Amino acid sequence: MAERSNQNWEQRIVDSRGPKFRLDVNNPQMGSDGTNVYLMYAVTDNKVKQFSSLSESGTYRLHNEKSIEIVAGSKNSGTDTSISISSLEGDITISVAGNGQVKIKGGSIIVQADEDIDLKAGRNITLNAAQRILLKATKVDAKGLLGNLISKTSGTFLQRIFKPTYVGADYLSNPPSGDKFLSKPAVGGIGDDPNVVKNMNN
């Protein structure tokens, strides 16, 4: 980024409290989003750096090369709000780089939205409850190829294939004993066999 030609170095104040802590005010050098109103910098004996800054764009930054711990509420009651994070306009984004995890723990967790809640996973979503899982809505849909939920609602993969034909779902779920085409007395779960789906796609 090109530096401004009319930099005012006279307004800059640097308060250095030894080699490990420094306060830099009105540095005229340009950063990624303008000059800094102030920058507070500290470094440990092991060269672990931390800084906080406010830029002229209004962006406040807090960077630390190791961990950040925020603790509150040791003298609050159980009904008090100890930590409140609010965004009046715009998003709140929590990101983990690498192979880390985002963990939220509590006695009870409430996720509430005025409109939509979307859960997306690149692999699996697991819901595990010690007592009950309740789905309550005006309309509840389940879509998929395999699984006992699909088998009990939309029908097995085999039942959905034969749905436009004259072969009834009752026959597929419980065929007569000794049927020469269906070797098992009941094939209600045949749609759950991944080999069936694999062979049908080949």
MODELLER restraints for C-alpha pairs under 7 A, 6 or more apart:
rsr = mdl.restraints
at = mdl.atoms
rsr.add(forms.Gaussian(group=physical.xy_distance, feature=features.Distance(at['CA:3:A'], at['CA:29:A']), mean=6.69, stdev=0.5))
rsr.add(forms.Gaussian(group=physical.xy_distance, feature=features.Distance(at['CA:3:A'], at['CA:30:A']), mean=6.18, stdev=0.5))
rsr.add(forms.Gaussian(group=physical.xy_distance, feature=features.Distance(at['CA:7:A'], at['CA:28:A']), mean=5.59, stdev=0.5))
rsr.add(forms.Gaussian(group=physical.xy_distance, feature=features.Distance(at['CA:8:A'], at['CA:28:A']), mean=6.21, stdev=0.5))
rsr.add(forms.Gaussian(group=physical.xy_distance, feature=features.Distance(at['CA:9:A'], at['CA:28:A']), mean=6.41, stdev=0.5))
rsr.add(forms.Gaussian(group=physical.xy_distance, feature=features.Distance(at['CA:11:A'], at['CA:26:A']), mean=6.20, stdev=0.5))
rsr.add(forms.Gaussian(group=physical.xy_distance, feature=features.Distance(at['CA:12:A'], at['CA:25:A']), mean=5.64, stdev=0.5))
rsr.add(forms.Gaussian(group=physical.xy_distance, feature=features.Distance(at['CA:12:A'], at['CA:26:A']), mean=4.67, stdev=0.5))
rsr.add(forms.Gaussian(group=physical.xy_distance, feature=features.Distance(at['CA:12:A'], at['CA:27:A']), mean=5.34, stdev=0.5))
rsr.add(forms.Gaussian(group=physical.xy_distance, feature=features.Distance(at['CA:13:A'], at['CA:24:A']), mean=6.01, stdev=0.5))
rsr.add(forms.Gaussian(group=physical.xy_distance, feature=features.Distance(at['CA:13:A'], at['CA:25:A']), mean=5.06, stdev=0.5))
rsr.add(forms.Gaussian(group=physical.xy_distance, feature=features.Distance(at['CA:13:A'], at['CA:26:A']), mean=6.64, stdev=0.5))
rsr.add(forms.Gaussian(group=physical.xy_distance, feature=features.Distance(at['CA:14:A'], at['CA:23:A']), mean=5.76, stdev=0.5))
rsr.add(forms.Gaussian(group=physical.xy_distance, feature=features.Distance(at['CA:14:A'], at['CA:24:A']), mean=4.58, stdev=0.5))
rsr.add(forms.Gaussian(group=physical.xy_distance, feature=features.Distance(at['CA:14:A'], at['CA:25:A']), mean=6.25, stdev=0.5))
rsr.add(forms.Gaussian(group=physical.xy_distance, feature=features.Distance(at['CA:15:A'], at['CA:22:A']), mean=5.78, stdev=0.5))
rsr.add(forms.Gaussian(group=physical.xy_distance, feature=features.Distance(at['CA:15:A'], at['CA:23:A']), mean=5.00, stdev=0.5))
rsr.add(forms.Gaussian(group=physical.xy_distance, feature=features.Distance(at['CA:15:A'], at['CA:24:A']), mean=6.42, stdev=0.5))
rsr.add(forms.Gaussian(group=physical.xy_distance, feature=features.Distance(at['CA:16:A'], at['CA:22:A']), mean=4.33, stdev=0.5))
rsr.add(forms.Gaussian(group=physical.xy_distance, feature=features.Distance(at['CA:16:A'], at['CA:23:A']), mean=6.24, stdev=0.5))
rsr.add(forms.Gaussian(group=physical.xy_distance, feature=features.Distance(at['CA:20:A'], at['CA:42:A']), mean=5.35, stdev=0.5))
rsr.add(forms.Gaussian(group=physical.xy_distance, feature=features.Distance(at['CA:20:A'], at['CA:43:A']), mean=5.06, stdev=0.5))
rsr.add(forms.Gaussian(group=physical.xy_distance, feature=features.Distance(at['CA:20:A'], at['CA:44:A']), mean=6.57, stdev=0.5))
rsr.add(forms.Gaussian(group=physical.xy_distance, feature=features.Distance(at['CA:21:A'], at['CA:41:A']), mean=5.73, stdev=0.5))
rsr.add(forms.Gaussian(group=physical.xy_distance, feature=features.Distance(at['CA:21:A'], at['CA:42:A']), mean=4.40, stdev=0.5))
rsr.add(forms.Gaussian(group=physical.xy_distance, feature=features.Distance(at['CA:21:A'], at['CA:43:A']), mean=6.71, stdev=0.5))
rsr.add(forms.Gaussian(group=physical.xy_distance, feature=features.Distance(at['CA:22:A'], at['CA:40:A']), mean=5.99, stdev=0.5))
rsr.add(forms.Gaussian(group=physical.xy_distance, feature=features.Distance(at['CA:22:A'], at['CA:41:A']), mean=5.20, stdev=0.5))
rsr.add(forms.Gaussian(group=physical.xy_distance, feature=features.Distance(at['CA:22:A'], at['CA:42:A']), mean=6.44, stdev=0.5))
rsr.add(forms.Gaussian(group=physical.xy_distance, feature=features.Distance(at['CA:23:A'], at['CA:39:A']), mean=5.94, stdev=0.5))
rsr.add(forms.Gaussian(group=physical.xy_distance, feature=features.Distance(at['CA:23:A'], at['CA:40:A']), mean=4.60, stdev=0.5))
rsr.add(forms.Gaussian(group=physical.xy_distance, feature=features.Distance(at['CA:23:A'], at['CA:41:A']), mean=6.34, stdev=0.5))
rsr.add(forms.Gaussian(group=physical.xy_distance, feature=features.Distance(at['CA:24:A'], at['CA:38:A']), mean=5.51, stdev=0.5))
rsr.add(forms.Gaussian(group=physical.xy_distance, feature=features.Distance(at['CA:24:A'], at['CA:39:A']), mean=5.08, stdev=0.5))
rsr.add(forms.Gaussian(group=physical.xy_distance, feature=features.Distance(at['CA:24:A'], at['CA:40:A']), mean=6.32, stdev=0.5))
rsr.add(forms.Gaussian(group=physical.xy_distance, feature=features.Distance(at['CA:25:A'], at['CA:37:A']), mean=5.84, stdev=0.5))
rsr.add(forms.Gaussian(group=physical.xy_distance, feature=features.Distance(at['CA:25:A'], at['CA:38:A']), mean=4.23, stdev=0.5))
rsr.add(forms.Gaussian(group=physical.xy_distance, feature=features.Distance(at['CA:25:A'], at['CA:39:A']), mean=6.46, stdev=0.5))
rsr.add(forms.Gaussian(group=physical.xy_distance, feature=features.Distance(at['CA:26:A'], at['CA:36:A']), mean=6.12, stdev=0.5))
rsr.add(forms.Gaussian(group=physical.xy_distance, feature=features.Distance(at['CA:26:A'], at['CA:37:A']), mean=5.05, stdev=0.5))
rsr.add(forms.Gaussian(group=physical.xy_distance, feature=features.Distance(at['CA:26:A'], at['CA:38:A']), mean=5.96, stdev=0.5))
rsr.add(forms.Gaussian(group=physical.xy_distance, feature=features.Distance(at['CA:27:A'], at['CA:35:A']), mean=6.59, stdev=0.5))
rsr.add(forms.Gaussian(group=physical.xy_distance, feature=features.Distance(at['CA:27:A'], at['CA:36:A']), mean=6.07, stdev=0.5))
rsr.add(forms.Gaussian(group=physical.xy_distance, feature=features.Distance(at['CA:28:A'], at['CA:35:A']), mean=5.80, stdev=0.5))
rsr.add(forms.Gaussian(group=physical.xy_distance, feature=features.Distance(at['CA:29:A'], at['CA:35:A']), mean=5.84, stdev=0.5))
rsr.add(forms.Gaussian(group=physical.xy_distance, feature=features.Distance(at['CA:33:A'], at['CA:55:A']), mean=6.93, stdev=0.5))
rsr.add(forms.Gaussian(group=physical.xy_distance, feature=features.Distance(at['CA:33:A'], at['CA:57:A']), mean=6.17, stdev=0.5))
rsr.add(forms.Gaussian(group=physical.xy_distance, feature=features.Distance(at['CA:34:A'], at['CA:55:A']), mean=6.23, stdev=0.5))
rsr.add(forms.Gaussian(group=physical.xy_distance, feature=features.Distance(at['CA:34:A'], at['CA:56:A']), mean=5.79, stdev=0.5))
rsr.add(forms.Gaussian(group=physical.xy_distance, feature=features.Distance(at['CA:34:A'], at['CA:57:A']), mean=6.27, stdev=0.5))
rsr.add(forms.Gaussian(group=physical.xy_distance, feature=features.Distance(at['CA:35:A'], at['CA:55:A']), mean=5.67, stdev=0.5))
rsr.add(forms.Gaussian(group=physical.xy_distance, feature=features.Distance(at['CA:35:A'], at['CA:56:A']), mean=5.71, stdev=0.5))
rsr.add(forms.Gaussian(group=physical.xy_distance, feature=features.Distance(at['CA:36:A'], at['CA:53:A']), mean=6.81, stdev=0.5))
rsr.add(forms.Gaussian(group=physical.xy_distance, feature=features.Distance(at['CA:36:A'], at['CA:54:A']), mean=5.73, stdev=0.5))
rsr.add(forms.Gaussian(group=physical.xy_distance, feature=features.Distance(at['CA:36:A'], at['CA:55:A']), mean=4.02, stdev=0.5))
rsr.add(forms.Gaussian(group=physical.xy_distance, feature=features.Distance(at['CA:36:A'], at['CA:56:A']), mean=5.77, stdev=0.5))
rsr.add(forms.Gaussian(group=physical.xy_distance, feature=features.Distance(at['CA:37:A'], at['CA:54:A']), mean=5.51, stdev=0.5))
rsr.add(forms.Gaussian(group=physical.xy_distance, feature=features.Distance(at['CA:37:A'], at['CA:55:A']), mean=5.33, stdev=0.5))
rsr.add(forms.Gaussian(group=physical.xy_distance, feature=features.Distance(at['CA:37:A'], at['CA:56:A']), mean=5.95, stdev=0.5))
rsr.add(forms.Gaussian(group=physical.xy_distance, feature=features.Distance(at['CA:38:A'], at['CA:53:A']), mean=5.58, stdev=0.5))
rsr.add(forms.Gaussian(group=physical.xy_distance, feature=features.Distance(at['CA:38:A'], at['CA:54:A']), mean=5.71, stdev=0.5))
rsr.add(forms.Gaussian(group=physical.xy_distance, feature=features.Distance(at['CA:39:A'], at['CA:51:A']), mean=6.86, stdev=0.5))
rsr.add(forms.Gaussian(group=physical.xy_distance, feature=features.Distance(at['CA:39:A'], at['CA:52:A']), mean=5.84, stdev=0.5))
rsr.add(forms.Gaussian(group=physical.xy_distance, feature=features.Distance(at['CA:39:A'], at['CA:53:A']), mean=4.28, stdev=0.5))
rsr.add(forms.Gaussian(group=physical.xy_distance, feature=features.Distance(at['CA:39:A'], at['CA:54:A']), mean=6.77, stdev=0.5))
rsr.add(forms.Gaussian(group=physical.xy_distance, feature=features.Distance(at['CA:40:A'], at['CA:51:A']), mean=5.38, stdev=0.5))
rsr.add(forms.Gaussian(group=physical.xy_distance, feature=features.Distance(at['CA:40:A'], at['CA:52:A']), mean=5.31, stdev=0.5))
rsr.add(forms.Gaussian(group=physical.xy_distance, feature=features.Distance(at['CA:40:A'], at['CA:53:A']), mean=6.22, stdev=0.5))
rsr.add(forms.Gaussian(group=physical.xy_distance, feature=features.Distance(at['CA:41:A'], at['CA:50:A']), mean=5.95, stdev=0.5))
rsr.add(forms.Gaussian(group=physical.xy_distance, feature=features.Distance(at['CA:41:A'], at['CA:51:A']), mean=4.40, stdev=0.5))
rsr.add(forms.Gaussian(group=physical.xy_distance, feature=features.Distance(at['CA:41:A'], at['CA:52:A']), mean=6.81, stdev=0.5))
rsr.add(forms.Gaussian(group=physical.xy_distance, feature=features.Distance(at['CA:42:A'], at['CA:49:A']), mean=5.94, stdev=0.5))
rsr.add(forms.Gaussian(group=physical.xy_distance, feature=features.Distance(at['CA:42:A'], at['CA:50:A']), mean=5.34, stdev=0.5))
rsr.add(forms.Gaussian(group=physical.xy_distance, feature=features.Distance(at['CA:42:A'], at['CA:51:A']), mean=6.26, stdev=0.5))
rsr.add(forms.Gaussian(group=physical.xy_distance, feature=features.Distance(at['CA:43:A'], at['CA:49:A']), mean=4.46, stdev=0.5))
rsr.add(forms.Gaussian(group=physical.xy_distance, feature=features.Distance(at['CA:43:A'], at['CA:50:A']), mean=6.28, stdev=0.5))
rsr.add(forms.Gaussian(group=physical.xy_distance, feature=features.Distance(at['CA:48:A'], at['CA:65:A']), mean=5.98, stdev=0.5))
rsr.add(forms.Gaussian(group=physical.xy_distance, feature=features.Distance(at['CA:49:A'], at['CA:64:A']), mean=6.25, stdev=0.5))
rsr.add(forms.Gaussian(group=physical.xy_distance, feature=features.Distance(at['CA:49:A'], at['CA:65:A']), mean=5.77, stdev=0.5))
rsr.add(forms.Gaussian(group=physical.xy_distance, feature=features.Distance(at['CA:50:A'], at['CA:63:A']), mean=5.66, stdev=0.5))
rsr.add(forms.Gaussian(group=physical.xy_distance, feature=features.Distance(at['CA:50:A'], at['CA:64:A']), mean=4.36, stdev=0.5))
rsr.add(forms.Gaussian(group=physical.xy_distance, feature=features.Distance(at['CA:50:A'], at['CA:65:A']), mean=6.33, stdev=0.5))
rsr.add(forms.Gaussian(group=physical.xy_distance, feature=features.Distance(at['CA:51:A'], at['CA:62:A']), mean=6.06, stdev=0.5))
rsr.add(forms.Gaussian(group=physical.xy_distance, feature=features.Distance(at['CA:51:A'], at['CA:63:A']), mean=5.46, stdev=0.5))
rsr.add(forms.Gaussian(group=physical.xy_distance, feature=features.Distance(at['CA:51:A'], at['CA:64:A']), mean=6.61, stdev=0.5))
rsr.add(forms.Gaussian(group=physical.xy_distance, feature=features.Distance(at['CA:52:A'], at['CA:61:A']), mean=5.36, stdev=0.5))
rsr.add(forms.Gaussian(group=physical.xy_distance, feature=features.Distance(at['CA:52:A'], at['CA:62:A']), mean=4.36, stdev=0.5))
rsr.add(forms.Gaussian(group=physical.xy_distance, feature=features.Distance(at['CA:52:A'], at['CA:63:A']), mean=6.24, stdev=0.5))
rsr.add(forms.Gaussian(group=physical.xy_distance, feature=features.Distance(at['CA:53:A'], at['CA:60:A']), mean=5.70, stdev=0.5))
rsr.add(forms.Gaussian(group=physical.xy_distance, feature=features.Distance(at['CA:53:A'], at['CA:61:A']), mean=5.26, stdev=0.5))
rsr.add(forms.Gaussian(group=physical.xy_distance, feature=features.Distance(at['CA:53:A'], at['CA:62:A']), mean=6.77, stdev=0.5))
rsr.add(forms.Gaussian(group=physical.xy_distance, feature=features.Distance(at['CA:54:A'], at['CA:60:A']), mean=4.49, stdev=0.5))
rsr.add(forms.Gaussian(group=physical.xy_distance, feature=features.Distance(at['CA:54:A'], at['CA:61:A']), mean=6.49, stdev=0.5))
rsr.add(forms.Gaussian(group=physical.xy_distance, feature=features.Distance(at['CA:72:A'], at['CA:82:A']), mean=5.67, stdev=0.5))
rsr.add(forms.Gaussian(group=physical.xy_distance, feature=features.Distance(at['CA:72:A'], at['CA:83:A']), mean=6.68, stdev=0.5))
rsr.add(forms.Gaussian(group=physical.xy_distance, feature=features.Distance(at['CA:73:A'], at['CA:82:A']), mean=4.84, stdev=0.5))
rsr.add(forms.Gaussian(group=physical.xy_distance, feature=features.Distance(at['CA:142:A'], at['CA:150:A']), mean=6.71, stdev=0.5))
rsr.add(forms.Gaussian(group=physical.xy_distance, feature=features.Distance(at['CA:143:A'], at['CA:150:A']), mean=6.90, stdev=0.5))
rsr.add(forms.Gaussian(group=physical.xy_distance, feature=features.Distance(at['CA:144:A'], at['CA:150:A']), mean=6.49, stdev=0.5))
rsr.add(forms.Gaussian(group=physical.xy_distance, feature=features.Distance(at['CA:145:A'], at['CA:157:A']), mean=6.24, stdev=0.5))
rsr.add(forms.Gaussian(group=physical.xy_distance, feature=features.Distance(at['CA:146:A'], at['CA:191:A']), mean=6.32, stdev=0.5))
rsr.add(forms.Gaussian(group=physical.xy_distance, feature=features.Distance(at['CA:146:A'], at['CA:192:A']), mean=4.84, stdev=0.5))
rsr.add(forms.Gaussian(group=physical.xy_distance, feature=features.Distance(at['CA:147:A'], at['CA:192:A']), mean=5.74, stdev=0.5))
rsr.add(forms.Gaussian(group=physical.xy_distance, feature=features.Distance(at['CA:150:A'], at['CA:156:A']), mean=6.53, stdev=0.5))
rsr.add(forms.Gaussian(group=physical.xy_distance, feature=features.Distance(at['CA:156:A'], at['CA:188:A']), mean=6.83, stdev=0.5))
rsr.add(forms.Gaussian(group=physical.xy_distance, feature=features.Distance(at['CA:156:A'], at['CA:189:A']), mean=6.58, stdev=0.5))
rsr.add(forms.Gaussian(group=physical.xy_distance, feature=features.Distance(at['CA:156:A'], at['CA:190:A']), mean=6.97, stdev=0.5))
rsr.add(forms.Gaussian(group=physical.xy_distance, feature=features.Distance(at['CA:156:A'], at['CA:191:A']), mean=4.52, stdev=0.5))
rsr.add(forms.Gaussian(group=physical.xy_distance, feature=features.Distance(at['CA:156:A'], at['CA:192:A']), mean=6.92, stdev=0.5))
rsr.add(forms.Gaussian(group=physical.xy_distance, feature=features.Distance(at['CA:157:A'], at['CA:191:A']), mean=4.16, stdev=0.5))
rsr.add(forms.Gaussian(group=physical.xy_distance, feature=features.Distance(at['CA:158:A'], at['CA:190:A']), mean=6.82, stdev=0.5))
rsr.add(forms.Gaussian(group=physical.xy_distance, feature=features.Distance(at['CA:158:A'], at['CA:191:A']), mean=5.32, stdev=0.5))
rsr.add(forms.Gaussian(group=physical.xy_distance, feature=features.Distance(at['CA:159:A'], at['CA:169:A']), mean=5.90, stdev=0.5))
rsr.add(forms.Gaussian(group=physical.xy_distance, feature=features.Distance(at['CA:159:A'], at['CA:172:A']), mean=6.67, stdev=0.5))
rsr.add(forms.Gaussian(group=physical.xy_distance, feature=features.Distance(at['CA:172:A'], at['CA:187:A']), mean=6.21, stdev=0.5))
rsr.add(forms.Gaussian(group=physical.xy_distance, feature=features.Distance(at['CA:172:A'], at['CA:188:A']), mean=6.62, stdev=0.5))
rsr.add(forms.Gaussian(group=physical.xy_distance, feature=features.Distance(at['CA:173:A'], at['CA:186:A']), mean=5.80, stdev=0.5))
rsr.add(forms.Gaussian(group=physical.xy_distance, feature=features.Distance(at['CA:173:A'], at['CA:187:A']), mean=5.37, stdev=0.5))
rsr.add(forms.Gaussian(group=physical.xy_distance, feature=features.Distance(at['CA:173:A'], at['CA:188:A']), mean=4.23, stdev=0.5))
rsr.add(forms.Gaussian(group=physical.xy_distance, feature=features.Distance(at['CA:174:A'], at['CA:185:A']), mean=6.69, stdev=0.5))
rsr.add(forms.Gaussian(group=physical.xy_distance, feature=features.Distance(at['CA:174:A'], at['CA:186:A']), mean=4.71, stdev=0.5))
rsr.add(forms.Gaussian(group=physical.xy_distance, feature=features.Distance(at['CA:174:A'], at['CA:187:A']), mean=6.67, stdev=0.5))
rsr.add(forms.Gaussian(group=physical.xy_distance, feature=features.Distance(at['CA:175:A'], at['CA:185:A']), mean=6.10, stdev=0.5))
rsr.add(forms.Gaussian(group=physical.xy_distance, feature=features.Distance(at['CA:175:A'], at['CA:186:A']), mean=5.95, stdev=0.5))
rsr.add(forms.Gaussian(group=physical.xy_distance, feature=features.Distance(at['CA:176:A'], at['CA:185:A']), mean=6.68, stdev=0.5))
rsr.add(forms.Gaussian(group=physical.xy_distance, feature=features.Distance(at['CA:177:A'], at['CA:185:A']), mean=5.24, stdev=0.5))
rsr.add(forms.Gaussian(group=physical.xy_distance, feature=features.Distance(at['CA:178:A'], at['CA:185:A']), mean=7.00, stdev=0.5))
